[in-house]
Amino acid sequence: MRISTVRIPTAAKAAAALLTASLLLTACSADASDSGSSSAAASGISDEIVIGSTNEPTGLVRNVGGSSGISQTMTRNVYEGLTSVDIDGTVVPTLAESWDVSEDGLTYTFHLQQGVTFHDGTPFTAADVAWSISEAIGPDSKSARKNDLLVITDIAQPDEQTVELTLSRRSQSLLFNLASVTVVKDGDKELTSDNGTGPYSLVEWTQGDHLTIARNPDYWGEQPKNEGVTFRFFKDTTALNNALLTGDLDLVIAEDSPDQLLQFEGNDDFTITEGTSTTKQLWAFNDREAPFDDVRVRQALYTALDRERILDTVWDGYGQVIGSMVPPTDPWYIDDLADAHAYDPDAAKALLAEAGVSDLEITVDYVAGEPSDTIAQLIQTDLADVGVTLTLNPIDDATWYQKIYTDHDFETTIMGHVNPRDVVWYANPDFYWGYDNADVQQWVADADAATSEEEQVELLTQVNQTIGEEAATAWLYLDPQIRVARSEISGFPVDQVTESFYVADIVRAD
């Protein structure tokens, strides 16, 4: 594997020096270590936190979509938007100190935070905001939120501290969607160690190994409670948890199997937390291609799946079977939708016969590794029981991004979607799964333009009901959010209701 490292330039070495000092302390003698701990305690700032993850970024180019690794590690930590989605799911002001909305709802005027600089010392201005938003909705953007933000028709800069957005219609979700647009310096198309504004700066990213961020002493807002964070990346969850057991990690962001928890249960050295997740595991069809353009075929394949068995095999009592893209934390969730296509092999065979389909042979592309390997094998077994042959095609992340997300060159795929409020992507026929329903598209547009939250909820509930009934995708289950940390580590978010993993509040007890 080619190892690529992004290193911090001279302009940002001050932040790196702080982290280096912290790293050196951990390598010193016991006496020196005790002295370092006393110093950290006196400053009220913990030393470096090391976090384990299986979700590594795939690149630093902006607006390419298809990967949540960048959002998880660096959104809100290193790179910020006008707004952010907080750990409880609420939208909070970030680079925008405040905003005004015109009476007709078509003009948003954002007043920017004062005294903000990028990590290389360059002042942050309205031009940077205008550039970043225009790139996110530009013709070359493949950002997953691009379609949601195309309601923006004009971006004006009355002065260096003010940005004015003009919309084609009202947008209930504008402030939420803007949280996905991190702001970089005017003209930049890649994330670097220079162009963030967040509480941490990027020190280095060694692909296949780790990504390190350091506390930004010049941050415009509240200082982080630790000196920095290193995210270490693992392909194998056994190796991930062994690193936690041996003290090489402080925290594992997400466990993907209950088997991994046995070694930590009843051990006072570790804390296990179970929270709310927005991660939906799904088997997606390419709805633009036959036979998946036939609702009856999709319904048949969905009905052929024993989702309770899939969930129990993977999670052994954790998690929840779902029937659409909407988790229970959203107000447009429908409780009984999971039963719309309950496991029924005879019904699946009847639907295939009604559609005139027999001896069906299809392929599933998926990123190799757990839980996708197990899910693919279970789907293969269930489909064989109704006369459908499924060929398994494990691939790597880069191939999945190009083949499925970009080129739409696939029949079916297995993928976990972590994004909140992503049910609206079923209104975009150009998204990788190609679902095309004019009613859904209109309801999503009307929901965003709604004049009240009640109207928005009613319309998105219709969307939820329709995509579920039409089996636009075969949604399998909602992941539990299980984290394991060393007992002295606290301050990390228990729930995962946003794409980013905010690290500024994580501390180590003395």
N, C-alpha and C positions, 0 to 999 in steps of 0.2 A: 504493500500500500504506500502511495506517495504521502509523505508527511509535509504538510504546509503549516507554517507558523506565521501568525500576524503579530508583529512586535510593536511596542509603544515607541513613538518618536521622542526626540529630545524635549519638545514642548510639553510633554506630559510626564516627564520623568519624576516630578515631585510626588505624584500619586503613586507611581510604581515604587519609589523609595520607601514609602510608608509600608507597603505590602512586603517588600523585601526585608525590612527590619523585622516585621512580624514573623516571616518565614525563618529568619536567622535565629530568632529567639527559640523556636521550637527545636532547633538543632543543637542548642547549647547544653551545657551541663545542668544538673538539677538545680544548683544554686542560681545559675543565670536564669533558668526557666522561672524559678520562684520570683526572682527580681523582676522579670518581664511581666509576670502575671500581676505583681503588685503595681507596676507602672500602668498596665492596662486598666486595672481596677480604679486607680487614682484618676485616670482620665475619663472613666465611665464608658470606655469603648472596649468591646471584646476583641480578641485577636481573630485571626483568619478562620473562617468557617469553610469546611470542605464538604461538598454536597455531591452525592452520586446520582446519576441519571442514565437512562437508556435512550434519551431523546436528544441526540446531538444535532446542532444546526447543520444544514446542508450547504450553506454558503452565506456570503455577506452582501450579495447584490440585492438591492431593494426591489420590492414590488414584483417578485416572481411567484409568490404563493407556494402552496404545496407542502410546506414544512412548518411545524409549530416550534421547532427547536430554538430559533432566534427569538420568537416571542416569549417563550418560557424563560430563557436565561437573561435576556437583555432589555426587553420592553419594560419601561418604568424604572429599571435598575440603571441602565446606561443611556438609553434613548427614550425621550419623552414626547408625548403629544400635547395638543392644546388641552385635552382632557385625558383622564385615566379611568379605568374601571377598577374600583377598590376591591379589597379581598372579600367584601360582603356583597359585591355585585352592583353597588351604586356608582354613578358617574360623579367624579370629583374634578374640580378645576386643577389644572397642572400648569402648563406654560401659559395658558390663559388665566389671568387673575380673576376675570369676570367677563360677562357678556350681556348684551342687550338684544332683544328680539322685537322686530317691528310688529305692529298690531296685526298685519295680515300674515305674519309668520314666514315671510319670504326673504327677510334680511336679518342676518346674524352679525352683530358687531362685537368682535373679541378684543378685549383690552389685555395686552400682554404683560407678563410679570416684568418688573423693573430689575435691572442689574444682573440679568442672566448672561452668562458667557458659555461658549462651547469649551470643550476640554483643552483646546489649544490656546484659549484666551480670547478668541474672536467674539465680539459682541453678537448676541442673538437679536435679530430684528424681524420685522414683518415680512421682509423679502424671503427669509428662510422658510417661513410658514407657507407663503404663497407658492414657492417652488416645490416644497414637499407635498402639498395637497395636489398641485397640478400634475406632478409626476404620478401620484397614486391613481389618478383618474384619467391619465393620458392614454393615447392609443396603444402604446407598447406595454402598458401595465398588465400584469397577470395577477394582481392582488385579489385575494378572495373577496375583499370588501369593495372592490372597484364598482361593481354594479349597484351596490347600495348607496354609493357616494356620487353617482352620476346626476343626482338631483341638483348638485352644485353647478351653476351656469356661469358664474363670474367670481373672481377673486380680486378684491381691490385692497390697496394699501394707502389709506388716507395719510398715515404718517408711519414712522418706524416702530411705533408701539401699538398700532391698531391694524387689524385685519377685518375686512368686511366680506362676507360670503352672501351671494345672491342665489336663491334657489328657484327652481322651476315650479315648485309646489311646496306646501308645508311638509315638514319631516319630523315625525315623532322621534325618530331614531338617530338624528344627525349627531347629537352630542355623544351618544354611545358609539356610533361608527367612527367618529373622529379619533377616538381613543386608539384605534388601530393604525393611525397615520403618525408615525414618529417623525419628528422634525430634525432634519440635518441641515448643514450649511448650503446656502444657495448654490446650485449647480452640482452637488454631490449625488452620485448614483449608487454608491456603496457605503456600507457602514465601516467606519475606521475608528482608530483610537483618538482622533481629533474631533470628530463631529457629533459627539453626544453632548447632552446638557444635564444628564442625570446625576444622582448621588454617587455613582461609581463611574470610573473610566475603564475602558478595555485595556488590559495589559498585554495579553497574548491569547491566541487560540491555536493550539496544536491539534490538527484534525486527527480524529481517532483516539485522542487521549484526554485533553482537558481544555478548559477555557477559564481564564483568570480575570477578575475585575477587582479594582482597588478603590477604596474610599476616596472620594473627591473632596479635598479640604476646602475648595473654593465653591462648593455647591451653593446655589442660591437659596435652597430651602433648608429643611431640618436635616442635620447630619445623621448619617447611618449610625447604628449602634455597634457595628463591627468594623474592623480595619479593611476587610475585603472578603471575597468569596472565590473559591476555585470549584468549578463544576467539573467533575471527573466523569467520563463517558465510558459505558460498558455495553458490549453486545450481548453478554451472557449475564443473566440475573444471579446465577450462583456466584460468579466472581464478584458481582456488585455487593451482594450481602456478605460474602467472606471479607471484603474490604471493610465493611462496617463492623463486623465482629472483631477484626484484628486491630481496630482503631485507626485505620487509614481514612475513614470517612466519619463525619459527624451526623449525617442525615441522608436518608434515601427519599427522594421526592415522591416516588410512587412504586409500590409493590405490585407485581402483575400476577401473583399466584399466592393462594393461602398456604401452600406448602412452605413458602419462604418464611412464613411468620412463626412456624413452630420453634425455630431456634432462638427466637427472641421472647416468646411468651414465658412469663414467670421469671424473667431475668431482670433484676432491679437496675442493671446497667443500661437498660433501654426503655424507651417509651414508644408505644404503638398508638397511633391515632387513626380514627375512621371518620371521614367527613363526606361532604356532598361533592359530587363530581358532575362535570358536563361532558365527559368523554363517552361518546356513543360508539360502540362497535357495530359495524355494518357490513353487509355483503351487498355491494352496489352493482346494479346492472347498467349496461350502456343502453339507455332507453331509446336512443336514436336509431338503433340497429335492430333488425329482425333477429330472433323472434321476440326480443324484449320490448319492442314497440307495441306489443299486444298485451293489454292489461291482464287478460286471462292467463297468459303464460307467466307473468310476474307473480300474480296471485297464487298460481299453482306451485311455483318454486318456493314461495314464501311459506305456503301451507304445508309443504313437504318437510319443513325444518322443525325439529324438536328443540326449540330454543331453551326450554327449561333444562334439558339434558346438556346443551352446550354451555349454558351458564354454570350449572352445577359441576360440570367437568373442569371448567376453567377456574371457577371461584368458590366452589364448595360451600354454598350458603350465603356468600356475599353477593352484592350487586342486585340488579333488578331487570327483568325482561321488559322491553319496551316495544311499542308498535309504531313509532314514528321518530322524527328527529328532535322532538321536544322533551326535555327532562322535566321532572316534577317541580323544579324550582321556577319554571316559567308560568305566568298566569294563563297561558293558552294551552296548557297541558290537559289532556283528556285521559282520565284514569283507566277506562276500560278499553282503550284503543289497542292495547297489547293482545286482546282476545279476538280482534277482527279477523286475523288469519291464524287461528290456533292450529296446533299440530293435528293434521288429519290426512294421512297418506291417500285414503280412498277419495277424498274431495280433491286432492291434488291431481290424481290420475284422471278424474272426471273433467277437471278444468283443462288439462292438456288435450284430452280427447275432443272437448268442445272447440278448442282452438285449432284442431286439426294437426296437432304436433305429436309425432311419435319418434322413438329412437333418437331422442335429442342428445347431442354431444356438445358440450360447452367447456370453456377453459376459465379458470380463475387465476388471475395474476395477484400476487401479494408479496409484501416485503418479508423475506425469510426471518424466522424467529418466533418466539412465543409472545402472545398467545395465538398469533395468526396460523402457525403450523397446526396446532391442535384444532382450531376452528375449521380450517380447510378440510382436514381429514374427517371431522364429524359431519360437515356439510356433504362431503363426497359420499359418505355412508348413507345418509338420509336420502339423497337424490337417487342413489342406486335402487332403493326400495320402491321408487315410483318409475323406474325405467329410464332414468336420466344418467348419462355418463359425464362425470366431471373430471377434467384433467387439471392437475395441480401444477402451477408454474411459479415457483418461488424466485424472486428477483431482489435486487438491492434498491436502496432508497433512490439513487440517481436515476436508475432505469424506470422505477415507478413514476417519478416526477415527469420524465420525458414521455414515456409511453402512454401513461394513463391521464395524468393531469394536463399535459400540454397537447399531445397529439390525439388523444381520445381513441387510441388504437388498442382496444380491448373488448372483451365480451362481459366479463364480470371481474370484480376486484374486492378484496377485503381490506378495510381501512378503519382506523379509529379516528374520529373527529372530536377534537377538544374544544372547538370554538363555541362560545355562548351565542345564543340567538341565531344560529345558522340555518334554521328552518326556512328563512327567506331566500336561501340560495336555490330552493326549488322553483323560484320564480325566474331563474336565469337559465334559459335553454342552452346557453353556451358553456355552462359549467360542465365539469368532466362527465357527470352521469347523464346529461342530455335530456332531462325530464322537461317536457314541453306541454303545458296546460294553460290555455289562455285565461281561464277563470282564476287559477291560482296566481298568475301574473298580475291580474287586475286587483285581486284581493290584497296582495302584498303591497302594491302601489297605493291602494286606498287606505290600507292600515297605516302606512307611513305618513300619509297626508291627513290622517284623522284629526279632528279637532278636540278629541277627548281620549283619555286612556281606555275608557269603557268601549268606545267604538273600535279602537285598535285591537283590544283583546278579542272582541267578537269576530272581527275579520280574520285574525291570525288563528283563531280556533277553527274557523272554516277551512283555512289552509291546512292545518294539522289534520283535520278529519279527512279531507280529500286525498292528500298524499298517502295517508295511512290506508284508506280503503282501496286506493288504486295501486298499492304496493310499489310506489315509485322507487323504493329501495327495500331490501330486506334488512330491517333494523333488528339486531340480535339482542343486545343488552346494554345497560348503562353500567360502566365500571364503578366500583366503589373507589373512594379516594383514601388509600391506606398509606401512611407514612411511618417510617421507623427512624427514631433519632436516639442518639446517646442521651442518657438521662439528664446530663448537665446542659443540654441544648434546649432552648425555648424561643418563643417569639415568631415561629414560622406559621404561615396560614394553615389551618386544618382543612378547610374546604378549598375546592378548586373550581370557582365559578367564573374565572377569567383566564385568558390565555397565558398571562405572565405569572411567574413565581417571584413575588416581591420578597427581597431578602434583607431589607434595611433594618428590620426590627429583630432579626435573629441574634441571640446573644448566647454566650457560654457562661454558666455560673462558676463562681470561684471554687 
